[in-house]
Amino acid sequence: MNLTSFTFRKFLSPDECNNIIETCLQKKLEEGKVFAKGEYKVLESARKSKVTFFPFKGKFDWLIERIKENLESVIVLKGYKLNYELDFQFTHYGVDEYYGWHKDTGNSGPASQRAYSLVIQLSDNYKGGLLQFKQEGIQTFGPGLGKMWVFPSSWDHQVTPVKEGTRYSLVAWFSIERIEGYTSTLL
């Protein structure tokens, strides 16, 4: 399968971004963790950010529906369906915070099933904090209020250190699941 990325330039309006930030900031933010040596732990040499997880169901029903509509219009695999994980990860990057090169896949647990990752940019009033992919060289993406990037979870990517301001984003993942009983036909 040839994996590719997608960019949705005006996925959310500025008001929608602000409302999501306000909602997520009502929850307690914790230090971002990485999976290392069989466990999730704070490891500042790899990641320095604050996160909270927010379920799709409830306040974000409208958002997951919009994501599904957009993704299912560009990712079409006959006999398969997209299976979304249960929570968004809301991420806060302040000055000097970052997430070094990593993949969103793993050898066990939910991460082992991830096919695609998505990042929704909720702010653009910061410097640094660039989203980068190692794919045919290094691809770099700067701030883009309301923009959504979707890319294979197996791609190496990072967020460079924020130099000024605050970078807010939502991250989510999904797997591709075979539809039981699906029969492929030529008609």
C-alpha positions in Angstrom: 0.0 0.0 0.0 1.4 3.4 -1.0 0.9 5.7 2.0 0.4 9.4 1.6 -0.4 12.5 3.6 -3.3 15.0 3.3 -3.7 18.6 4.2 -7.0 20.3 4.9 -6.2 24.0 4.9 -9.4 25.5 6.5 -10.7 22.6 8.5 -11.7 24.7 11.5 -12.7 28.3 11.8 -10.8 30.6 14.3 -13.9 30.6 16.6 -14.0 26.8 16.6 -10.3 26.6 17.4 -10.7 29.1 20.3 -13.7 27.2 21.6 -11.8 23.9 21.6 -8.8 25.5 23.4 -11.1 27.0 26.1 -12.9 23.6 26.6 -9.6 21.6 26.8 -7.9 24.1 29.1 -10.7 23.4 31.7 -9.0 20.0 32.2 -5.7 19.5 34.1 -2.7 19.4 31.8 0.0 16.8 32.6 3.6 16.4 31.3 3.6 14.7 27.9 4.9 11.1 28.1 6.7 8.8 25.6 6.7 5.1 25.4 10.2 3.8 26.3 11.4 0.5 27.6 7.9 -0.9 27.9 6.2 2.0 29.8 4.9 5.5 29.3 7.1 8.0 31.1 8.2 11.6 31.2 11.4 11.9 29.2 12.3 15.5 28.6 15.2 14.5 26.2 12.5 13.3 23.8 9.5 15.4 24.6 8.6 18.5 26.6 5.0 19.5 26.4 1.7 19.3 28.4 -1.3 17.2 27.4 -4.7 16.1 28.3 -7.0 13.6 26.7 -10.5 14.5 25.8 -13.1 11.9 24.6 -14.6 12.2 21.1 -18.1 11.6 22.6 -19.8 14.6 24.3 -18.5 18.1 23.5 -16.6 16.9 20.4 -19.2 14.8 18.6 -19.5 17.4 15.8 -15.7 17.4 15.3 -15.3 13.6 14.9 -18.2 13.7 12.4 -16.4 16.4 10.4 -13.1 14.5 10.5 -14.9 11.3 9.3 -16.6 13.1 6.4 -13.3 14.7 5.3 -11.1 11.6 5.7 -13.6 9.1 4.2 -13.7 11.4 1.1 -9.9 10.9 0.5 -9.1 7.5 2.1 -11.2 4.9 0.2 -10.2 1.3 0.7 -12.8 -1.1 -0.5 -13.5 -3.8 2.1 -12.1 -1.7 5.0 -13.3 1.0 7.3 -11.6 3.6 9.4 -11.6 2.8 13.2 -11.1 5.8 15.4 -9.5 5.7 18.8 -11.6 7.1 21.7 -9.8 10.3 22.7 -8.2 13.4 21.3 -4.9 14.4 22.7 -4.9 18.2 23.4 -1.3 19.4 23.4 0.2 22.6 24.8 3.7 23.7 23.7 5.1 26.7 25.5 8.4 28.4 25.0 11.3 25.8 24.6 8.8 22.9 24.5 9.0 20.3 21.7 8.5 16.7 20.7 11.5 15.1 19.0 11.6 12.7 16.2 9.1 9.8 16.8 6.5 7.6 15.2 3.0 7.1 16.5 3.1 3.4 16.0 4.3 0.8 18.5 4.7 -3.0 19.0 1.8 -3.4 21.4 -1.4 -1.8 22.6 -3.5 0.6 20.6 -0.4 2.2 19.0 0.3 -1.1 17.2 -2.9 -0.7 15.3 -2.5 2.9 14.2 -2.6 3.5 10.4 -2.9 7.3 10.3 -2.4 10.2 12.7 -3.9 13.6 12.4 -2.9 17.0 13.8 -5.3 19.9 14.0 -3.6 23.2 14.5 -5.6 25.3 17.0 -3.3 28.4 17.2 -0.9 30.4 15.0 0.4 33.1 17.3 3.8 31.5 18.0 7.2 31.2 16.5 9.0 27.9 16.0 6.9 24.8 16.8 7.2 23.6 13.3 5.6 20.2 12.3 8.2 18.2 10.3 8.1 14.9 8.5 11.1 12.8 7.5 9.7 11.7 4.1 11.8 12.2 1.0 13.9 14.6 3.0 12.5 16.8 5.7 9.1 18.4 5.0 8.3 21.4 7.2 4.9 23.0 8.0 4.5 26.2 9.9 1.5 27.6 11.8 -1.8 27.3 10.1 -4.8 28.2 12.2 -7.6 25.6 11.7 -5.4 23.4 9.4 -5.5 19.6 9.7 -2.7 17.3 8.6 -3.3 13.6 8.2 -0.3 11.3 7.7 0.8 7.7 8.1 1.5 6.9 11.8 4.6 5.1 10.7 6.2 8.3 9.4 9.0 9.9 11.6 7.8 13.4 12.6 8.5 16.0 15.2 7.5 19.4 16.6 10.5 21.7 16.8 11.0 23.9 19.9 8.6 26.8 20.3 10.6 30.1 20.4 7.8 32.5 21.3 4.1 32.2 22.2 2.0 29.0 22.7 1.3 26.3 20.2 -2.0 24.4 20.7 -3.0 21.3 18.7 -5.4 18.3 18.8 -4.0 14.9 17.8 -5.9 11.8 17.1 -5.2 8.4 15.5 -7.2 5.7 13.6 -6.7 2.2 12.3 -7.9 0.5 9.2 -10.2 -2.5 9.9 -11.3 -5.2 7.5 -15.1 -5.3 7.0 -16.3 -8.8 7.9 -18.2 -10.5 5.1 -17.2 -7.9 2.5 -17.1 -9.5 -1.0 -15.3 -7.7 -3.7 -17.0 -7.8 -7.1 -16.4 -6.2 -10.5 -19.9 -4.8 -10.7 
